[in-house]
Amino acid sequence: VKGKIVKLPYLLKSFLGYRNFAMMDEKGEYLAKANSLWSLLDMTTGKPVVVNEAMHKGYTIDEKLDMNYAPRKIAVPEGGVTEEMIVVKKHHLDTNHHVNNGQYVNIAMEYLPDDFVIRQMRAEYKKQAFLDDILYPYVVPVENGYVISLRDEEGKPYVSVEFLQKL
């Protein structure tokens, strides 16, 4: 099956970029749809930067995909279990020298039951983790899934990931 993956920016606002992603089959039918929200940061200061006119001109703005849009924030309920800490190693890092977003998700997936089939995944990234930082996985069962929050020693999340299972 030869299909395609498309990136569809649909809004640039303030220091945020909203983008849909989709996987399509060879007939153009959607196999999966995703939504993402990106922050534009100044690489030297790490602070948000407002999208300027040149940036607007650099993107073709598409229509927002017709799909269910989950809330931006992921609620992390009480009653979970804090698992054994994880020390951030070089293989977790990306070219910006912080934990790669995909690595966070891979780490969180380690706490799902072996027979868990993922239907939907959402991640809310809060702050960057660097080499030798310590992640404390906090795992909470929720209706039809799990919320896994990778936290610092003070309990503040680096990321919270929600996994819902296929029913």
C-alpha positions in Angstrom: 0.0 0.0 0.0 1.5 3.3 -1.1 0.0 6.3 0.6 1.3 9.6 1.9 1.8 11.6 5.0 0.8 15.3 4.9 1.6 18.3 7.2 -1.1 20.9 7.1 -0.4 24.2 9.0 -3.8 25.8 9.6 -3.1 28.8 11.9 -0.2 31.0 12.9 -1.1 33.1 15.9 1.0 35.0 18.4 4.0 32.7 19.1 2.0 29.5 18.2 1.7 27.4 15.1 -1.2 25.0 14.7 -0.7 22.0 12.4 -2.6 18.9 11.4 -0.9 15.8 10.2 -2.5 13.0 8.3 -1.7 9.5 7.0 -3.6 8.6 3.8 -3.9 5.5 1.7 -3.3 5.3 -2.0 -7.0 6.3 -2.6 -6.6 9.4 -0.6 -8.7 8.0 2.3 -7.6 9.1 5.8 -6.0 6.3 7.9 -5.1 8.6 10.8 -5.4 12.3 11.7 -3.4 14.3 14.3 -3.3 17.8 15.6 -0.3 19.6 17.1 0.5 23.0 18.6 4.0 24.3 18.3 5.7 27.2 20.1 8.1 29.5 18.3 11.2 30.0 20.5 14.3 32.1 20.1 17.1 29.5 20.2 19.5 31.8 22.1 17.1 33.0 24.8 14.6 30.1 25.0 11.8 32.7 25.1 8.7 32.8 22.9 8.9 34.9 19.7 5.9 36.4 17.9 5.3 35.0 14.4 6.4 37.8 12.0 5.3 38.6 8.4 8.2 36.8 6.8 7.2 33.6 8.7 3.5 34.0 7.6 4.7 34.3 4.0 6.8 31.1 4.4 3.8 28.9 5.1 0.8 27.9 3.0 -2.1 27.9 5.4 -4.5 24.9 4.9 -8.0 24.2 6.1 -8.3 22.7 9.5 -9.1 19.0 9.2 -12.5 17.8 10.2 -12.0 15.6 13.3 -12.5 15.6 17.0 -10.1 18.0 18.7 -9.1 17.0 22.3 -8.4 19.7 24.9 -4.9 21.1 24.9 -4.3 20.3 28.6 -4.1 16.7 29.9 -5.6 16.2 33.4 -3.4 14.1 35.6 -5.6 12.5 38.2 -4.6 11.7 41.8 -4.3 8.0 42.9 -1.4 7.0 40.6 1.8 5.3 41.3 5.3 6.8 41.1 7.6 4.2 39.4 11.4 3.9 39.6 13.3 7.0 38.4 14.9 7.2 35.0 18.2 9.1 34.4 18.3 10.9 31.1 21.1 9.5 28.9 22.7 10.6 25.6 20.4 8.3 23.5 17.3 10.2 24.8 18.6 13.6 23.5 18.0 15.3 20.1 20.2 17.8 18.3 19.1 20.6 20.7 20.6 18.5 23.6 17.3 18.0 25.3 15.0 14.9 25.5 13.4 14.3 22.1 9.6 14.4 22.2 9.4 10.9 20.7 11.7 9.6 23.4 9.3 11.0 26.1 6.5 9.0 24.4 8.6 5.9 24.2 9.5 6.1 27.8 5.8 6.6 28.8 4.8 3.6 26.7 7.0 1.3 28.8 4.4 1.6 31.6 1.5 0.3 29.5 0.3 -3.3 29.9 1.7 -5.6 27.2 -1.7 -6.3 25.8 -2.7 -2.6 25.6 -3.6 -1.5 22.0 -3.3 2.2 21.5 -6.1 4.0 19.7 -5.2 7.5 20.6 -2.2 9.3 22.1 -1.9 12.9 23.3 1.1 14.5 24.8 1.4 17.8 26.7 5.1 19.0 26.8 5.8 21.3 29.7 9.6 21.7 30.0 12.8 20.4 28.6 14.8 17.6 30.3 18.6 17.5 29.7 21.4 15.0 30.1 21.5 13.5 33.7 18.1 15.0 34.7 16.0 12.5 36.5 12.4 11.6 35.4 9.9 10.2 37.9 7.2 8.3 36.0 3.8 8.8 37.6 1.2 6.3 36.2 -2.5 6.6 36.6 -5.2 4.3 35.1 -8.1 6.3 33.6 -11.3 5.3 31.8 -10.2 3.4 28.7 -6.5 4.1 29.2 -3.6 5.6 31.2 -2.1 9.0 31.9 1.6 8.8 32.4 3.4 11.9 33.6 7.2 12.1 33.6 8.0 14.5 36.4 11.0 16.1 38.1 12.0 15.6 41.7 9.5 18.3 42.8 6.6 16.6 41.0 6.4 19.1 38.2 5.8 17.5 34.8 8.3 17.5 31.9 5.5 15.8 29.9 2.1 14.2 30.5 1.0 11.5 28.0 -2.5 10.1 27.7 -3.0 6.8 26.0 -6.5 5.5 25.2 -7.0 1.9 24.1 -8.8 0.5 21.2 -12.1 -0.9 22.3 
